[in-house]
Amino acid sequence: MGKSKKIFLGLSIVFFLIMIAIGIDISRKTTFPGSKGYLKESIIGSESDSTKQNSKKDTLDSE
């Protein structure tokens, strides 16, 4: 095996080890979205609150 092939093989192994380390690091810091509980805001819905406020403003303006 030539010197250039050995250098390429060594660099490719180092590259893949770095990529695996980055993948493991990222996976430890994140969680699966399905494992999180629902927030109260997402269950109730933030749009319904804003539409209630807008309808109250509209009724006050029409009076």
C-alpha positions, 0 to 999 in steps of 0.5 A: 500500500502506498504512502498516499493511500495510508494517509487517505485511510488514516484521515478518513478513519479520523473523519468518521470518528469525529462524525460519530462523536458529533452524532453522539453529542447531539443525540444526548442533548436532544429528546424525542418529540413524542416523549415530551408532555404537552404544554397547557398552551398547546392543548388550549391553543393560543389562537383561541385566546387571541380571537376571544380578545379580538371579539371583545374589542370588536364588540366594544368598538361597535357599541 
